[in-house]
Structure formats: C-alpha cells, structure tokens
C-alpha cells in the first residue's frame, strides 16, 4: 500500500491533461505553471480550491531563487511537464534555433532547485532529431550534471487505452545509482486497442453548426462509461459550420476513406495529403490537433457524420472526462485539447513511477483503474463476462527503448 503522498509540480501544464492522469494515480499537485491565459483558467477551474491566479504564468519571469517560495516547499517528489512542442518540430526548426527550445533551461532550473527524486519530460518525437540530436544530448548532459540518469522512450497512446495513435517522446530522469532501469517494462498491455467509436460512439449526433448538451444513449464501452462518469450533460459538443459545398464533398467519403473518394468535379484544389479524410470507426484516431474541426487541414472527419470533430469528441479521444470544462472560445478549446497529454497516458505513467521510482505499492483502487484502462475498448457486456480473465497491471518491455 502507498505509505506517503507523492507531491509534484506541473510545468508548461496546458489544460492539465498530464495532471488529470497523475492526480488519478494518487500524486498530489502542489503547483502549476502555464503561460496561456485560457489554459490557465481551464487548469485552475477544474481543480477544487484553485483559482487562475494560483497558477504561475510565464515561467521566464520566475527567478530561480524564488522557486521554493512560490511552491512553498524546499523539495518535491516529481517535476513534470514539457515545453511547447512547436519549437522541436523538424519542419519549424531543424537546427534547433527556435527560441522555444530554450524554455527547457527553465525546466532544468526547477528540477535543480526542487531536487525531486525524478523528473518527467514529455514532448514530440522530433526532439530526437533537433540539431542532429544535439538538443537531446544537451538535455541528458544537463540532468547528468545535477545527478540524474536519463532514459527516454517513444510511446504510442493507443497502447495505453487511448483511442488515438498519438506518438510522443517521454523522458525520465531519476537519481543516479538508485534505479537500474526505471523505464524497463513500461506497458499496460491493453486487451485490444480502442477505436474512434469506442471512445465517442455514445455522444449525440450532430450536423454542421449544431450543438447538443444531452446524451442520446447509454454508454456502450468501458471507456465511454469511464469518461462520462457522473456528468449530466455534454459540454463543448459543438460542430463547426461547414459550407454546403464542403458537406457535399465529404458526404462521398466512406468510413476511414480519403479525398480519393470525392468526385473529380468536386475535388478540392488544395490541402495536405491527409486532409479531407475520415477517421476509421474501429481504429484509433490519428493524433488529435487543434485542427480537429477543419477537414481541409487534417484527417478529422467523423466516421459517419458529415463534419469535423467537436471539441468534446477531441477531448474524448484524448481521454479527458466529460466533466472537464475547457475555458475560452472554440479555437482556444481545440488548441488546449490538441496540445494536451492524454490523461490515460499520464495516469499509467503515474502508476508506473509509483512502483519503479518511488518503491510504493499500488492500492486496490489503483489496480482496478489499470484493469479498466486495459479493457477500455471492451463493451460493458464483454467487460462483465471477461472480468475474471483480465489481469491488472502487466509489465512487458515491448516499447521502443533508448538510453
């Protein structure tokens, strides 16, 4: 059983996806930092007792010597987060010159000042290739100078119960000589990968420009039941107002199909190779982005309905609970959702860290949560029938590994 509270700070916290997961896993949030005003409001207002002003704004304005005073602690167990990913994009800055890359120095300052047992750093895969890998080398060297060993791993969100093929880089720094390999065997081994409709199939049907706030049916899958929770209404389930020509164009595209199905006389004259494409109903979605409602910019068309995804559908595919409220306008909500760490991924990371880094046992509640995440794609009937056959947390070294 867990014998102590594990305290952490969340840097570059965004809307709070990583924190949703870590909190669910039993970590105690003591402070957060986020520069975006809408995301800061979202983060605070979804946490009891928090106000937006309780979340520190621009990390660049914080003097290292003041960090302990701001957190009101000399140390914490975990520093978690990840600087904005755009600076690590190989398209935007293949040489690492983007100023946002240097935000990582502030992350390092917080680790150095708060001396945690571990630091968890999440970002896009492109960071591995930024400046021919020299940026990641600098990350490793920075942690080494502070007395940490570093491992990193590419994870695919669908392998952690998330109905989305989102691939991210997870970097874990842990105190030297205390852990042989903290990332060895990080896997929850889902019963099967959840598809798009496993995640959103119980949300009410919408036409372009429509909004509905009432559920149309009962949840059908484990993930639908879990994310709906006790929520009595559907928030942010608002479809973009597409033109009649757009609706006619995408109406020709079948489940999982692409722009090749659009008649020649209606073919769009521009767009990315994956634009004007439907998500496949029984497979995980591609990575959800802030363009989730814009068919001309991404593969984001609903498998059956003639429109892009709503913010709530995007949030479901990221595994945010329905009771989670996103502040700001529609585009601000989409951006917060698209930039977030999937809570299910953050939660499973939390359970793993409790055991591998902090030598804490899992509670029965923890084991039940892992069990449900593993079974997220099952129908409720399948779940009830197979519950005795499904184990809890499974450790299998099946992910890409680098040291």
N, C-alpha and C positions, 0 to 999 in steps of 0.2 A: 504494500500500500504506500501511497505517497505520504512522506512524513513532513514535508515542508512546502511552502509556497515558492514557486519559481517566478521571480519578477523580471520583467523585460521592458525595454523601450522600443518603440517602433519609429524608425526614421524614414523620411520620404514615404509617409504612411498612406497617401492617397485616400481613397474612400474607406479603407480599412479591411480589405479582403484578407490579408495575412493575419491581422489581429483577430478577425472573426474566428479564424481557424485556431490560432494559438490559444485564445481565450476558451474556446470549446474544449481544447486539450488540457485545460487546467492551469495555464500560465496567467499570471496577474499583470495586467498592463499598469505601469506607473507613469509613463509619459509618452507623448507622441509629437512628431514634428511633420508639418506639411505646409507647403507654401501656397497652394491653390485654395482660394477662399471657399469655393463651393465644396471641394473635397473636405476641407477642414470642418465645415458645418455638418456635412454628412457624417464624418467620423465621430464628431462630438455628440450630435443629437441622437445617434443610435446607441449611446452608452449612458446608462443611468448615472446621473450626478455630474455629467460632463457638460461644459459649455464650449462654444467655439474658441473663446479666448483662453481656455485651458490647454489648447493645442498650440505649441510654438509654431510660428510662421516660417520665415526664411531662415534656414539653418546657417546661411552665410553671415547672418547678423549676430550669431552667438559666439562670444569669446570662449575659448576652450576653458579658461579658468573659472567660468561661471556655470559650466555644465552641471556639476554636482549640486549647486544651489538651485538650479532650475528643476532638476529631477528630485531634489530634496533627499538625496541618498549619496553616499560615497561610492557605492558599487551596486550593480545589478547582476542577475544571473545570465542574462542574454541581451545582446544588442542585435536587433533585427531590422531589415529593410532592404532598400535598393535605390540608388539614384535614378533619375529619369532615364528611360531606356533609349530615347531618341539619339542621344549622344554616342551610343555604342553601335548604332546602325552602320553597317559597312557601306551602305549607299550614301548616308549623310556624311560620315567622317571616317573613311578607310584608314587615314593616317593618325586618327586619334586626336585631331586638332580641335574638335568641338569642345567649347568651354564647359559643357555639361559633364564631360568626362571627369573634370577636376572636382566635381562635387564629392567624389569619393574620398578626397582628403578630409572632408568634414566628418564623414562616417568613421574614418580612422581615428580622428580626434576624440569622438565619443567613446570608441572602444578603449582607447588609451587612457582616457580619464576615468571611465567607469569600471575598468578591469573585470569584465564578465568572464565566466567560465567558457563561454562560447559566443561567437558572432555568426549570424546567418545573413547571407547576402544573396538576393535574387535579382536576375536580370535576363535580358535576351541572349540568345546563343552567340550573337555577333561579337560580344565582348571577347570571345576566344581569339578572334582574328584581328581585332582592332590593333592598328600599328604593328602588324605581323606578330601578334601575340605578346608584344612588349607590355601592353597595358595590364593584362592578366598577370604577367610576370611581376610587374610593379605592385599589384595587389598582394601577391604572395610574399614578396620581399617586405612590404610594409607590415604585414602580420608577423612575419618571422622576426623582425626587429622588436616586436612587442611580446615575443614569447609564445607565438601560436603556430601550430601546424595547420596547413590548409589542404583541403580536398575539394574537388568540385565535380559536379555530376549534371548531365543533361537529363531532365525528366520530361515525360510526356504525361500531361494531366489526365488523359483517359485511363492511364494505368493506376490512377488513384480515385476512381469512381466519378470523375468529372466527364460530362458528355461533350467533350471538346478535345481535339488534337492540338493542344497548346504545348509547345516545347520551350522550355526555359532552362537557364543555367542556374543551378543552386550552388553557392559557395559556402562551405562550412569551415570556420576557423575555431580550433579548440586548443586549450592549453597544452603545451608540449609535454610529452612523456607521461600523459595521463590516460590517453586513449589510443589503442593500437591502430584502429581504423574506424572512425565514427560513422562513416557512410557505408560500411560493408553490410550488404543485405537490406538496403532501404527499399522496401516494396510491400504493398498490401495485397497483391495477387487477387484482383477482382474476379468474381465468378464469371462475368463477361463484361466487355466494355459497354457502357450505356450509349445509346443512340440519341439523336436530337429529340425525337418524340418521347423517348423515355423521360427526358427532362422537362419538356414543355407541353406534352400532349393533353394535359388537363386544363390548360389556360383557355379562356373563351375565344372563339373565332372572331376575327376582325377583318373588315375591309379597309382599304386605304383611307386614312384620315379618321378612322373610328377609334373610340376609346370605350372600354368596358371595365367595370370595377367589381363585378360579381362573378364568382366561379360558376361555370356552366355544368360541371360534373364532379364526381368524387375523384380523388387521386387514384391512379391505376398502378403506379410503380412505387418502389421503396423510396426512390429519390424524390418523387412528387410528394409523397406523404411527408417526408422529412422536411423539404424546403417550404411546403405550405404551412406546416406546424399548426399553430392556433390562429393564424391570420384569418380575419373575417372578410377581407376584401383584397382585390388585386390592385396594387399601386403601380403607376408608370407603365401601364399596359396600353400604350398609345401608338397607333400605326402612322407612319409617315404618309403625307398626302401626295401620292404619285399622280402624274398626269394620266389621262385616258390612254394616250399612246403607249406610255410605259406599262400600264396594266395589260393592255392588249398584247404587247410584246412578250411580257413574261408569262402570260397565260399559256403560251405554246411550249413552255419548258416543263418537262416531266420531273418527277421526284428525283433529285440527285443529278439532273441534267444541266446542260450549259447553253451558251449562246448559239451553239451549232443548230439547236432545235428551232430557232427563230427563223421564220420565212425570209428568204433573200430580200424581198422588198421592204422588210421591216428591220433588217439588220442595223444595229447601232453603228455609227461612224467612228466611234472612239471607245475607250475603256481598256482596262487592264485585261490580261488573258483570262483571269479568273472572275471577271465581273459578269454580270447578267447570268449568274448561275444559282441554282437551287441547292440548298443543303439536302443531304440524303437522310431520309427519315429514320433509318435504322442503323446509322453510323454516327460516331461522334462528329460534331461540327469542326470546321477549320477554326483557327484562332479567332476569337471574337475581338473586334476592334471598335473604335469609335465610329466607324462607317457601317455599323451593323444594320442601319436602316436605309442604306443607299446602294441599291443594286448596281449602279454604274461604277461603283468603286470597289466592290468586294463580293465574294461568294456569301451572300447573306439573305437570299430569298427564302421565305418559309417553304418547307417541303410541299405544301398543298395550296396554301393561300397566296393570293397574287399581290404580295407586298414584301418589303424588307422586315427584319425583325423589330419588335418593340424593345424598349429598354428593359422591361421586365423579362422578356424572353432571353435577352442577352444576359441579364443577371442570373436567371435560372441556369443557363448553360455555363455560367461561371461558378454556380453553386452558392450564390447568395440566398439567404432565406427570404421568403416573400414579405416578412415583416420589416425587412431592411429598407429604409426610406432614403432615397437619393435626392439631395437638395440641388437647386439651380434649374436652369432651363433644360429643354430636351437634349440639346447638343452637349451641355455640361454633364448631364446624366450619362449619356452614351460614352463620353470620354472617361468619366470616372469608372464606369463598368469595364470598358475595354482595356484600361490600364491596370486593372486590379490583379492581384494574385488570387487564384481560385481558392475560396475558403476551405474546400475539402483537401486541397494540397497542403495548405498551411496547417490544417488540423492533423493530418497524418505526419507531417514533419514534426509537429509538437509531440506527438506520442512517441515518435522515434527518438527524438532528443531526450525525452524524459528517461528513457532506458539507456541509450548508448552513451550519452554525455553526462547525465546527472545521476545515473545509477538509481533511479526511482522506479518503483513498481507501478504497474498500471492498475487502476481501480476497476471494479466490475463494470462501472459505468463507462470507463474508457474502452474496455474490451467490447462492450455492447455497441458503442459508437463505431469502432473499427469493423465490427461484424456487419453493421448496416451499410457502411461505405463500401465494403467488399460486395455487398448484394444490391447496390444501388439500381442496377438495371433490371432486377427481377420484378415481376408483377407481385402484388401483395399476396396473391394466391400461391405463387411459386415460393415466395419467401416463407410463408407459413408451412408449406409442405416440406421444404428443404432445410428448415432452420436447424434441425438436429444434425444435418450432414455438413453444414458450413462451419469451418473453424473460425477463430478470431484472427489475431494478427499473425501474418505469415512473413517471415524474413527470407527473401530469396535474392541472391546477388544477380539480378537479371538486367540492371540498367547500365547504360554507358558509364564507364568509370575512368577518372583521370586523377593522377596525384602529382 
